[in-house]
Amino acid sequence: MSFPASAPVLPDVRRALAVFAHPDDVDFGCAGTIAGWVDEGIEVAYLIATRGDSGGFDDTPRAELPALREAEQRAAAAAVGVHRVDFLDGHPDGILTPGPELRRDIAAGIRRFRPDRVLTSSPLRRWEHLTGPSHPDHLAVGEATTCAVYPDARNRFAFPELLDAGLEPWVVRELWYAGGPGPDHVVDVTDRVDRKIAAMRAHRSQTAHLDVVTWVHDLLGSIAGTAGLPAGRLAEAFTVLRTD
């Protein structure tokens, strides 16, 4: 199973919501593209399902990690011009499932921010690349977000408690997937790569052991080359779907 060919990108997007499992997911995969959206005048917000308390590579006490990683994500968002970052509560890192509670909370975030575009992780596993994009939490958030986009956020009879909280239905018109199989919508981020690198470096608990500059140039250069961009260009790649 794979995705269909990407749809043409909507020309009139004013708001975009990025929904991901952990602090840093959006920056590893999408920060250059998001910096471009901000430059175009699109208002971007992040919705993060966990505070990443199962991550890390050092001896930071587990009790301190959620607050640390939340602060890192806010700093990373600011590096690309995003200033609204919301976190969900009650969804443990490492064991996310696309159940009704996660669907409801993401649908609430969509109704609250009312985006034209939602960006999330792919719900389809990449069998040739089980680490990273195919982390079970990433797949779970991708599936739950897909269900929140349709039907939950637009259906006034889904999760009636959202209406009771004053959250009226909202139709997301465009859905972007990151990290999935065969992404065919390529975004040249060469001119914004310094902001992506700054965002990734803000996640010090996750990237202090990593040569971020080399990692970014190697991966994004490979994506650009595969897409036929000129030598020296850097790119991120997605699948884009319409929801109508």
C-alpha positions in Angstrom: 0.0 0.0 0.0 1.2 3.5 -0.8 -0.2 7.0 -1.3 -1.7 8.3 -4.6 0.1 11.0 -6.4 0.1 14.3 -4.6 -2.6 16.8 -5.3 -1.7 20.4 -6.4 -1.0 22.6 -3.4 -3.8 24.9 -2.4 -2.9 28.5 -3.3 -4.9 30.3 -0.6 -3.9 28.6 2.7 -3.9 31.1 5.6 -3.4 28.7 8.5 -1.5 25.4 8.9 -1.4 23.1 11.9 1.4 20.6 12.4 0.5 17.6 14.5 3.2 15.3 15.7 4.0 12.7 18.4 7.1 14.1 20.0 9.0 17.3 20.5 11.6 17.4 17.6 9.5 15.3 15.1 8.4 18.4 13.2 11.9 19.8 13.1 13.7 16.7 11.8 11.2 16.3 9.0 9.6 19.6 8.2 11.3 22.7 9.7 12.6 24.1 6.4 9.2 23.8 4.8 7.5 25.4 7.7 10.0 28.3 7.7 8.9 28.8 4.1 5.2 28.8 5.0 5.9 31.5 7.7 7.8 33.6 5.1 4.7 33.3 2.8 2.5 34.8 5.6 0.9 31.5 6.7 0.1 31.3 10.4 1.5 28.1 11.7 0.9 26.3 15.0 2.1 23.1 16.5 0.2 20.4 18.3 2.4 17.8 20.0 0.9 14.7 21.5 3.5 14.0 24.2 6.4 15.7 25.9 8.8 13.0 24.8 9.7 11.6 28.3 10.8 8.3 26.8 13.5 10.0 24.6 17.0 11.3 25.3 20.5 10.1 25.2 22.0 11.2 28.5 21.4 10.8 32.2 18.9 13.6 32.6 16.4 12.4 35.3 13.2 11.2 33.7 11.1 13.5 35.9 12.9 16.6 34.4 12.6 15.5 30.8 9.0 16.6 29.9 9.6 20.2 31.0 13.0 20.3 29.3 11.7 18.9 26.0 8.7 21.3 26.0 11.1 24.2 26.4 13.3 22.8 23.6 10.3 22.6 21.3 9.2 26.1 22.0 12.7 27.4 21.2 12.9 25.3 18.0 9.5 26.6 16.9 10.6 30.2 17.5 13.7 29.6 15.3 11.4 29.1 12.2 8.9 31.8 13.2 6.2 29.7 14.9 5.0 31.0 18.3 2.0 28.8 19.1 2.9 25.4 20.4 0.3 23.3 22.3 0.9 20.0 24.0 -1.7 17.3 24.8 -1.9 15.7 28.2 -2.6 12.1 29.1 -1.0 10.4 26.1 2.2 8.6 27.2 5.3 8.7 25.1 6.1 5.4 23.5 2.7 3.7 23.6 0.5 6.0 21.6 -2.5 4.4 19.9 -4.9 6.0 17.4 -7.9 5.5 19.8 -10.8 7.7 20.4 -9.2 9.8 23.1 -6.3 10.8 20.9 -8.6 11.4 18.0 -10.8 13.6 20.2 -8.0 15.7 21.5 -6.5 16.3 18.0 -10.0 17.1 16.6 -10.3 19.6 19.4 -7.0 21.2 18.4 -8.1 21.4 14.8 -11.4 23.0 15.8 -9.6 25.4 18.1 -7.0 26.6 15.5 -9.2 26.1 12.4 -6.4 25.5 9.8 -6.8 25.2 6.1 -3.8 22.7 6.0 -2.8 20.0 8.5 0.7 18.5 8.4 1.4 15.2 10.2 3.4 12.1 10.1 2.5 9.3 7.7 0.1 6.6 8.9 1.8 4.2 6.4 4.9 2.3 7.5 8.0 2.4 5.4 9.2 -1.2 5.5 12.6 -0.3 4.0 13.2 2.2 6.9 11.7 0.9 10.1 13.5 3.4 12.4 12.6 7.0 12.5 9.6 7.6 10.3 8.1 4.2 11.2 8.2 4.7 15.0 4.9 3.4 16.3 4.0 6.7 17.9 4.5 8.5 14.5 2.2 6.0 12.8 -0.4 6.3 15.6 -0.5 10.1 15.4 -0.7 10.0 11.6 -3.7 7.7 11.8 -5.4 9.6 14.6 -4.8 12.9 12.8 -6.2 11.5 9.6 -9.4 10.4 11.5 -9.6 13.8 13.3 -9.4 15.6 9.9 -12.1 13.3 8.6 -14.6 12.8 10.0 -14.1 14.0 13.6 -13.3 17.7 13.2 -16.0 18.4 10.7 -18.8 16.2 12.2 -20.8 18.0 14.8 -22.1 14.7 16.1 -18.6 13.3 16.8 -17.4 13.9 20.3 -20.4 16.1 21.4 -18.3 17.3 24.4 -16.4 19.4 21.9 -19.5 21.3 21.0 -20.2 21.7 24.7 -16.8 23.3 25.0 -17.7 25.8 22.3 -15.6 24.1 19.6 -17.6 24.3 16.4 -16.9 21.9 13.5 -14.2 22.8 11.0 -13.3 21.4 7.6 -9.5 21.0 6.9 -9.1 21.2 3.1 -5.5 19.9 2.7 -3.5 17.2 4.4 0.3 16.8 4.2 2.1 13.6 5.2 5.8 13.6 6.2 8.0 10.5 6.4 5.8 8.2 4.3 6.5 5.9 1.4 7.2 7.5 -2.0 6.8 11.2 -1.1 6.5 13.2 -4.4 5.9 16.8 -3.4 9.4 18.2 -3.0 10.0 21.6 -1.3 13.3 23.3 -1.9 14.5 24.6 1.5 18.1 25.5 0.6 17.6 29.2 1.5 16.1 28.3 4.9 18.4 25.5 5.9 20.1 27.6 8.6 16.7 28.0 10.4 16.1 24.2 10.2 19.5 23.6 11.7 18.9 26.1 14.4 15.5 24.4 15.2 17.2 21.0 15.4 20.0 22.3 17.6 17.4 23.7 20.0 16.5 20.0 20.8 19.8 19.6 22.6 18.6 16.6 24.6 18.1 14.8 21.3 20.8 16.2 19.0 23.8 17.0 21.2 25.4 13.7 20.1 24.7 14.5 16.4 26.6 16.4 13.8 23.4 18.3 12.8 24.9 20.2 9.8 26.2 17.1 8.2 23.1 15.1 8.9 20.8 17.8 7.4 23.0 18.4 4.3 23.4 14.6 3.6 19.7 13.8 3.9 18.2 16.9 2.3 20.8 16.8 -0.4 19.8 13.2 -1.2 16.1 14.2 -1.4 16.9 17.1 -3.7 19.1 14.9 -5.9 16.5 12.2 -6.2 13.9 14.8 -7.2 16.2 16.1 -9.9 17.0 19.5 -8.3 20.4 21.1 -9.3 23.5 20.1 -7.4 23.8 21.9 -4.1 20.1 22.2 -3.4 18.4 20.9 -0.3 14.8 19.7 -0.1 12.2 18.1 2.1 9.5 15.8 0.6 5.8 15.1 1.4 2.6 13.6 0.1 -0.2 16.1 -0.3 -3.9 15.1 -0.3 -7.1 17.0 -0.6 -9.9 16.2 1.8 -12.9 16.9 -0.4 
